Amino acid sequence: MPVYDLPLEELRSHRTAAPEPAGLDEFWRRSLDEARAVANEPALERHAPATYGAREAWDVTFSGAGGDPIKAWYLRPADVAAELPCRVAFVGYGGGRDLPGSNAL
């Protein structure tokens, strides 16, 4: 669970005092254009349907920096067609993704 050093109401209105670096908008425009140029469509493959009971586990691959493949797990309740809120957990470099549900709350 994240920990913040300001109360929620202050976080909502907080703005940094740091000046915006020159060329920031151009940097992000160029970076996003480059990423889109090498991106592949995300791929989802159902993982071990008999194992996860009331949850569906999906093996997901999507494009990261330079088009490199990023692997993730996508878990959701089985037999629910509605859009649902989600939680995204980023393990970080070298952490690996372990098994589906290993980082679930």
Salt bridges, closest charged atoms under 4 A:
GLU9 OE2 - ARG12 NH1 2.79
GLU26 OE2 - ARG29 NH2 2.58
GLU26 OE2 - ARG30 NH1 3.78
ASP33 OD2 - ARG29 NH1 2.63
ASP59 OD1 - LYS71 NZ 3.09
ASP59 OD1 - ARG97 NH1 2.95
